[in-house]
Amino acid sequence: MTGPGAYALLALPFLAVVVVVAIVAGVVAAGRARRRGRPAAAGRRAAVVTGLVTGIALLVMTIVFDNVIVTLRIVAYDPALISGVKVGAIPVEDLAYTIGAVVLLPSLWVLFDRSGTRTAPEPQPARPEETR
């Protein structure tokens, strides 16, 4: 893969998987809400606000630390392979993985959540005390 935007093209398969997992997680979450008798939108506002705050924090940290490591020449990008759009010293396509992680982690959390599938243990009848 060569030419302008090659790094962006490398991120596309990763982002495609993230989108599919997020859609499946949304369908699963809506199904769980319906089974519990709650509207599918219940808790959505808190999830969106939490996701936005987390996403902004991670993007800022990624921009700061990636700029540091690129400026110190610990990491270098081939100018012929980037799109040309930069945030400081880093190409904008470098942020795709952070955005993907912000979407993927909560999606996986929803998919692997088993808290609604557990049932309370059956109460055991009291044992008669042994007599001596």
Secondary structure in CASP SS format (residue, H / E / C, confidence):
PFRMAT SS
TARGET T0000
AUTHOR 0000-0000-0000
METHOD secondary structure of the structure
MODEL  1
M C 1.00
T C 1.00
G C 1.00
P C 1.00
G C 1.00
A H 1.00
Y H 1.00
A H 1.00
L H 1.00
L H 1.00
A H 1.00
L H 1.00
P H 1.00
F H 1.00
L H 1.00
A H 1.00
V H 1.00
V H 1.00
V H 1.00
V H 1.00
V H 1.00
A H 1.00
I H 1.00
V H 1.00
A H 1.00
G H 1.00
V H 1.00
V H 1.00
A H 1.00
A H 1.00
G H 1.00
R H 1.00
A H 1.00
R H 1.00
R H 1.00
R C 1.00
G C 1.00
R C 1.00
P C 1.00
A C 1.00
A C 1.00
A C 1.00
G C 1.00
R H 1.00
R H 1.00
A H 1.00
A H 1.00
V H 1.00
V H 1.00
T H 1.00
G H 1.00
L H 1.00
V H 1.00
T H 1.00
G H 1.00
I H 1.00
A H 1.00
L H 1.00
L H 1.00
V H 1.00
M H 1.00
T H 1.00
I H 1.00
V H 1.00
F H 1.00
D H 1.00
N H 1.00
V H 1.00
I H 1.00
V H 1.00
T H 1.00
L C 1.00
R C 1.00
I C 1.00
V C 1.00
A C 1.00
Y C 1.00
D C 1.00
P C 1.00
A C 1.00
L C 1.00
I C 1.00
S C 1.00
G C 1.00
V C 1.00
K E 1.00
V E 1.00
G C 1.00
A C 1.00
I E 1.00
P E 1.00
V H 1.00
E H 1.00
D H 1.00
L H 1.00
A H 1.00
Y H 1.00
T H 1.00
I H 1.00
G H 1.00
A H 1.00
V H 1.00
V H 1.00
L H 1.00
L H 1.00
P H 1.00
S H 1.00
L H 1.00
W H 1.00
V H 1.00
L H 1.00
F H 1.00
D C 1.00
R C 1.00
S C 1.00
G C 1.00
T C 1.00
R C 1.00
T C 1.00
A C 1.00
P C 1.00
E C 1.00
P C 1.00
Q C 1.00
P C 1.00
A C 1.00
R C 1.00
P C 1.00
E C 1.00
E C 1.00
T C 1.00
R C 1.00
END
